[in-house]
Amino acid sequence: MPYIPFWFESFAHGFPWIVPGLALAGLWIARSTSDVALKTLAERVFFAAMLIVAAATLRTVLANEGCWLLHMGSIGVMVLGATIPVSDLPVSDLDQAETDSEMALSDR
């Protein structure tokens, strides 16, 4: 009987870098949106990315591959990035100017 690889084995050559890329993309999507409607969707995308990264990390650890530390670090970055309060993130000058103009309008 011929060997039929699992679907995820077709990504084996880039697998060590797919997981951190997915983790950073999910975190970037969740943290870069400020619109409430998009924020809900972005958080769902982040949660789905986190589940995929967790499953891939578990597979890497169980298979005793050399990139397990990179994958564990990726899930650690996702957890740490999700727990940082939004108010502690730096606010750009454009966002600050927009907030100031909204406050000036509300004072009238």
C-alpha positions in Angstrom: 0.0 0.0 0.0 1.5 3.4 -1.0 2.1 6.0 1.7 -0.5 8.8 1.5 0.7 11.8 3.5 -1.6 13.8 5.6 -2.8 17.1 4.2 -0.5 19.1 6.5 2.6 17.2 5.5 2.5 19.0 2.1 3.5 22.1 4.0 6.4 20.4 5.7 9.2 22.4 4.0 7.8 25.7 5.3 6.0 24.5 8.4 8.5 26.0 10.9 7.8 29.5 9.5 4.0 29.1 8.7 3.0 28.9 12.3 4.9 32.1 13.5 3.6 33.9 10.4 0.0 32.9 11.1 0.4 33.9 14.8 1.8 37.4 13.9 -0.8 37.9 11.2 -3.7 37.0 13.6 -2.3 39.3 16.3 -1.8 42.1 13.8 -5.3 41.8 12.5 -6.8 41.8 16.0 -4.8 44.8 17.2 -4.8 47.0 14.2 -8.6 47.5 13.9 -10.4 50.2 15.8 -13.9 50.0 14.2 -16.3 48.1 16.5 -17.8 46.0 13.8 -14.4 45.1 12.3 -13.0 44.5 15.8 -15.6 41.7 16.4 -14.6 40.0 13.1 -10.9 40.5 13.8 -11.2 38.9 17.2 -12.8 35.9 15.7 -10.0 35.6 13.1 -7.5 35.9 15.9 -9.2 33.2 17.9 -9.3 30.9 14.8 -5.6 31.6 14.2 -4.9 30.8 17.8 -6.6 27.5 17.6 -4.7 26.6 14.4 -1.4 27.7 16.0 -2.1 25.7 19.2 -2.9 22.5 17.1 0.2 22.9 15.0 2.3 23.5 18.1 0.9 20.4 19.7 1.6 18.4 16.6 5.2 19.7 16.6 5.8 18.9 20.2 4.3 15.4 19.8 6.4 14.7 16.7 9.5 16.0 18.6 10.5 18.3 15.7 13.3 20.8 16.1 11.0 23.8 15.6 8.9 23.2 18.7 10.5 26.0 20.6 9.7 28.5 17.8 6.1 27.3 17.8 5.8 27.5 21.5 7.2 31.0 21.4 4.6 31.9 18.7 1.7 30.8 20.9 3.3 32.7 23.8 3.5 35.9 21.8 -0.2 35.4 20.8 -1.3 35.0 24.5 0.9 37.9 25.6 -0.4 40.1 22.8 -4.0 39.3 23.6 -3.6 40.2 27.3 -1.9 43.6 26.8 -4.6 46.2 27.5 -5.5 48.4 24.5 -5.0 51.6 26.5 -1.3 50.8 27.0 -0.6 50.6 23.3 0.9 53.7 21.8 -1.5 56.1 20.1 -0.4 57.6 16.8 -0.5 61.3 16.3 -3.3 61.0 13.7 -5.5 59.1 16.2 -4.7 61.6 18.9 -5.7 64.5 16.6 -8.9 62.7 15.7 -9.8 62.2 19.3 -9.0 65.8 20.2 -11.2 67.1 17.4 -14.1 64.9 18.5 -13.7 66.2 22.1 -13.7 69.8 20.8 -16.9 69.1 18.9 -18.6 67.5 21.9 -17.8 70.6 24.1 -19.8 72.9 21.9 
